[in-house]
Amino acid sequence: MVSLAVSMPQLQMFFLVFMRTGAFLMSIPMLNSPSVPALFRLALTLAASILIFPLLALPAPVASADVFTLAVAAGGEVLIGLLAGLAIRLIFEGVQLAGELAGYQMGLAIAEVIDPASEDQVAILAQFTSLLSTVVFLILNGHHWFIRTLVESYQLVPPAGFHVNGLMLERLVRLTTEMFVIGLKAGAPVIVALLLGTVAFGLVARAVPQMNIFVVSMPLNIGLGLVFFGLSLPHLTGYLRHLFGSVAHHAVALLKAIA
């Protein structure tokens, strides 16, 4: 007969690990979608917590009978998991922003589709860039970086070690700023080409005022944008490879600000 003896301090430590792991897994891309069943995410969190808990070798704290103290510690673990997942998610949002900017300039913002990840209406190009980034991320085995980031978070910020400081807020604002920078860099070829096209149409409108430039420019804008978007796919794929290589770095940098 197999007997399993678990002390109260170990049980409390596992509960804190479970809370951080669950918050992290439910906030990262591909798992934060409402279409993913809640039961599946709960089972995945439990399985991941059971697998990584023995590897962490965390010192068991003194058992606390104070429910309020344990609840505060659990809330801190949830915030750590959410912040680490948010740091990774902002990168994917930046790539999707590139498609949004290109779609608005091309005039394709009217044509929207349902994003299965967020169940919101997004532009077609934004959805395409989002799916492309997900495929590239999985090809590069980026899901392994998720696990590495989660394990490293316990080395940087031990359980019940969360505290808010100015450096953390500054780093979070910087990550949000980088999201817009990523969107501009990823969509730079199409954005610049359409901007130059708009300038050219303006010059034509000045030279030939009889021409209805708005009617003429709309299909030309779409054609020009699609051509340059197709030509920029090698650049976009290469940029995504470079970008996803630093996914774990963004989350770790934020966690170092908390430590």
C-alpha positions in Angstrom: 0.0 0.0 0.0 1.4 3.4 -1.0 1.1 6.2 1.5 1.6 9.9 0.6 2.5 12.2 3.4 2.3 16.0 2.6 3.0 18.5 5.2 1.0 21.7 5.5 4.0 24.0 4.6 4.5 22.0 1.4 0.8 22.1 0.6 0.8 25.9 1.0 3.9 26.2 -1.2 2.3 24.1 -3.9 -0.8 26.2 -3.7 1.3 29.4 -4.4 3.1 27.6 -7.3 -0.3 26.6 -8.7 -1.6 30.2 -8.5 1.4 31.6 -10.4 1.5 28.9 -13.0 -2.3 29.2 -13.6 -2.1 33.0 -14.0 0.9 32.7 -16.4 -0.6 30.0 -18.6 -4.0 31.8 -18.8 -2.4 35.1 -19.9 0.1 33.9 -22.5 -0.9 33.8 -26.2 -2.6 30.7 -27.6 -4.0 29.8 -24.2 -5.7 33.0 -23.2 -8.4 32.5 -25.8 -12.0 32.2 -24.6 -12.4 29.3 -27.1 -10.0 27.2 -24.9 -12.1 25.3 -22.4 -11.7 26.4 -18.8 -11.5 22.8 -17.7 -8.6 22.1 -20.1 -6.7 25.2 -18.8 -7.3 24.1 -15.2 -6.0 20.6 -15.9 -3.0 22.0 -17.8 -2.2 24.2 -14.9 -2.5 21.4 -12.4 -0.3 19.1 -14.5 2.4 21.8 -15.1 2.4 22.6 -11.3 2.9 19.0 -10.4 5.7 18.6 -12.9 7.7 21.7 -12.0 7.1 21.7 -8.3 9.8 19.0 -7.5 12.3 20.7 -9.8 12.1 24.1 -8.1 13.4 22.9 -4.7 11.8 25.7 -2.9 12.4 26.0 0.8 9.1 25.2 2.7 8.0 28.1 4.8 6.6 27.9 8.2 2.9 26.9 7.9 0.7 29.9 8.4 -2.8 29.6 9.9 -3.7 33.2 8.9 -6.0 33.0 5.9 -5.5 36.7 5.1 -1.7 36.3 4.8 -2.1 33.3 2.5 -4.6 35.1 0.4 -2.3 38.2 0.0 0.5 35.8 -1.0 -1.7 34.1 -3.5 -2.8 37.4 -4.9 0.9 38.4 -5.4 1.6 35.1 -7.2 -1.3 35.8 -9.5 0.0 39.2 -10.3 3.5 37.9 -11.0 2.1 35.3 -13.4 -0.1 37.9 -15.2 2.8 40.3 -15.6 5.1 37.7 -17.0 2.4 36.6 -19.5 1.6 40.1 -20.4 5.2 40.8 -21.2 5.1 38.0 -23.7 1.7 38.8 -25.0 2.6 42.5 -25.8 5.1 41.2 -28.4 2.3 39.3 -30.3 0.1 42.3 -30.0 2.8 44.5 -31.6 3.0 42.1 -34.6 -0.8 42.2 -34.9 -0.6 46.0 -34.8 1.6 46.0 -37.9 -1.3 44.4 -39.8 -3.8 46.8 -38.3 -1.7 49.8 -39.5 -1.2 48.4 -43.0 -4.8 47.5 -43.3 -6.0 51.0 -42.4 -3.6 52.6 -44.9 -4.8 50.2 -47.6 -8.4 50.8 -46.9 -9.0 47.2 -45.9 -10.0 48.1 -42.3 -13.7 47.8 -43.4 -13.2 44.1 -44.1 -12.9 42.5 -40.7 -13.0 39.0 -39.5 -13.5 37.4 -36.1 -10.3 36.7 -34.2 -10.7 33.3 -32.6 -8.1 34.2 -29.9 -10.0 37.2 -28.6 -13.4 36.8 -30.3 -13.2 40.4 -31.5 -13.4 41.8 -35.0 -10.0 42.6 -36.4 -8.7 43.6 -39.9 -7.9 40.8 -42.3 -4.2 41.7 -42.5 -4.0 41.9 -38.7 -5.4 38.4 -38.5 -3.0 37.2 -41.1 0.1 38.6 -39.3 -1.2 37.2 -36.0 -1.5 33.7 -37.5 1.9 34.0 -39.2 3.5 35.0 -35.9 1.9 32.1 -34.2 3.2 29.6 -36.8 6.7 31.1 -36.7 6.7 31.0 -32.9 5.7 27.3 -32.9 8.3 26.4 -35.6 11.0 27.9 -33.4 9.8 25.8 -30.4 8.8 29.0 -28.6 6.5 27.1 -26.3 9.6 25.7 -24.6 10.5 29.4 -23.8 7.2 29.6 -21.9 8.2 26.8 -19.6 11.8 28.2 -19.2 10.4 31.6 -18.3 8.0 30.1 -15.8 10.7 28.1 -14.0 13.1 31.1 -14.1 10.5 33.3 -12.5 10.7 31.3 -9.3 14.5 31.9 -9.2 14.1 35.6 -9.6 11.0 36.2 -7.5 10.4 33.4 -4.9 6.8 32.7 -3.7 5.3 35.4 -1.5 8.1 37.8 -2.7 6.0 40.1 -4.8 6.2 43.8 -4.1 5.4 46.9 -6.2 8.1 49.4 -6.9 8.8 52.2 -9.4 11.2 50.2 -11.4 8.5 47.6 -12.2 6.0 50.2 -13.3 8.7 51.9 -15.5 9.6 48.6 -17.1 5.9 47.8 -17.8 5.4 51.2 -19.4 8.6 50.6 -21.5 7.2 47.2 -22.7 4.0 48.9 -23.7 5.9 51.4 -25.7 7.9 48.7 -27.4 4.7 47.2 -28.6 4.1 50.2 -30.9 7.8 50.1 -32.0 7.4 46.4 -32.9 4.3 47.2 -34.9 6.1 50.0 -36.9 9.2 47.8 -37.6 7.2 44.8 -38.6 5.0 46.8 -41.0 7.6 49.3 -42.1 7.9 48.2 -45.8 4.2 48.4 -46.4 3.6 51.5 -44.4 6.4 53.4 -46.1 5.3 52.2 -49.6 1.7 53.3 -49.0 2.9 56.6 -47.5 4.9 57.4 -50.7 2.0 56.3 -52.8 -0.3 58.7 -50.9 2.3 61.5 -51.7 2.3 60.5 -55.3 -1.5 60.6 -55.5 -1.5 64.0 -53.9 0.9 65.3 -56.6 -1.3 63.8 -59.3 -4.3 65.4 -57.8 -2.6 68.8 -58.0 -1.4 68.2 -61.6 -4.7 66.9 -62.9 -7.5 68.4 -60.7 -10.2 67.0 -63.1 -9.3 63.4 -61.9 -11.3 62.0 -59.0 -8.3 60.9 -57.1 -10.2 59.3 -54.3 -11.9 56.8 -56.7 -8.7 56.1 -58.5 -6.5 55.7 -55.5 -8.6 53.2 -53.5 -8.0 50.2 -55.7 -4.4 51.3 -56.4 -3.7 51.5 -52.7 -5.0 48.0 -52.1 -3.0 46.6 -55.0 0.1 48.5 -54.0 -0.2 47.4 -50.4 -0.8 43.7 -51.2 2.2 43.7 -53.6 4.6 45.2 -51.0 3.1 43.1 -48.2 3.9 40.0 -50.3 7.4 41.2 -51.0 8.0 42.0 -47.3 7.1 38.5 -46.1 10.7 37.4 -46.0 11.6 40.5 -44.0 8.7 40.0 -41.7 9.5 36.3 -41.1 13.2 37.1 -40.4 12.2 39.9 -38.0 9.8 37.6 -36.2 12.6 35.0 -35.7 14.8 37.8 -34.2 11.9 39.1 -32.2 10.9 35.8 -30.7 14.4 35.1 -29.7 14.0 37.8 -27.0 10.6 36.7 -25.8 11.9 35.3 -22.6 14.2 38.3 -22.1 11.2 40.7 -21.9 9.5 38.7 -19.2 12.7 38.1 -17.3 13.5 41.8 -17.4 10.1 42.6 -15.9 10.5 40.0 -13.2 14.0 41.3 -12.3 12.4 44.7 -11.7 10.0 43.0 -9.2 12.8 41.2 -7.4 
